Amino acid sequence: MTTPGFFVLESRRLLAALFAAGALWLSTQDWKLALVALVLVLAICWGWQLTRVYRWFADPEQVPPISNSGLGGVLRDVYALRSRDTVAAKTPARSQSYLTDSLASMRDAALIINSDGRLVWCNDAAEYLLDITLEEEEGKPFSDVAPGKSLKRYMRKENFQKPLRIKPGPDPEYCLQLEFSRFGANDRLVFIKDVTEQDKLERMRRDFVGNVSHELRTPLTVIKGYIETLQSLMPESDERLVKSLGSMDVQTARMESLISDLLWLSRIESVEGERKDDQLDLVDLLSHVCDELMAAWPDRQIEVVTSSKLCVLGNAAELRSAISNLIVNALKYSEAPVSVRWSDTVVGPELLVADQGPGIDAKHIPRLTERFYRVDKSRSQATGGTGLGLAIVKHVAVSHDAKLFIDSELEKGSTFRLVFPNDRAVACDVCSTECGRTDASQ
Ligand code: ADP
């Protein structure tokens, strides 16, 4: 694109001035006068325009619009460009102040942290919850304003998908939940919620379930003992009583496993926030779980394939119970051999348990991990299920930052996958690979 020259841009003005100067020359017959008049008119015109440009540079908002034609057209374009830049430069500041104005009027606690992790602004509610004043804390690293190792780690990781809970004060019960989101030039907007009451209620519910289950254990053990004694004393000829005692025995056994699942679930919940970072060789863990299950189900087959060399950072007892629940379900609900696979995927190592059982209708899948949710009550009762197995698996998955995927097709079978994130997977160290590992493929 070629830029038109100055005289081309100003051609209309020049022609008009030349025409006027010619007319003056013709009427006065004095070419010198006409020439002076021409130069004077053009100088005044261009001088006027330049003056407006200088005035505008000094104060861009005050300048009246410049004419569209000739040099004025170029100046108008410059004017438009500069005005646009000025507006753009003002926008972040304006939008930030708009944001802080809106947040200031909110009842929820909110604060803004810059890309260096320093506190830029907070509203009154945040000052109250964190027991700080903006005046004193502005510009300080946020991890110093609301101290705690977990906050430092959370901010370093920069993964704000899950909210963070912190206990900022001396009161061990006082608990805040922080939700981070990014905006602008990597600034963060943080919403803070006081979850102390919510936490307390949740703890009471957990303790209640735990205590009741614990209290039920003792009478149940006594009842079980009496049933066993009566069974041994009962003459086999009394079929009716033998049958009644048999069914009492089955029901107490069911109650026992229900209580032990409830106790285990409430234990897992109570240590949910705790760090779980023992290095666990899943190949070892799988081989132990499978050995135990093969002893309990001697006529069944479990095919284990392990191709991943990775260990998982987690809690052994919890992972063992999750894996065991998945394999037990596969054994309970199918008759064909069960496949277990430990392998690497792009997102992290994966444990897969697949069966060729009756499958699960898609409509049930989203609710399977709810406590006591059963697809088919009679089938579950027949297999002795408690309805808590998948709830336990889900809890263990969440507390290990893993994801549980369930794929199932009716009449074809079901596949359960536990996918661990890469930051929980480490290369197994020398001892666990050479001393503890056995080839579990069988
Ligand atoms: P349960 O102790 O009843 O097995 P779970 O929480 O382990 O309880 O499972 C919930 C429900 O999901 C079960 O009642 C069953 O209907 C269904 N389910 C779980 N695993 C399988 C599977 N491998 N195949 C078919 N259905 C399954």
Residues whose N, C-alpha, C, O or C-beta is under 5 A from the ligand:
A	BS01	ADP	N329 A330 Y333 G357 G359 I360 L368 Y373 R374 V375 D376 S380 G385 T386 G387 L388 G389 L390 A391 S414
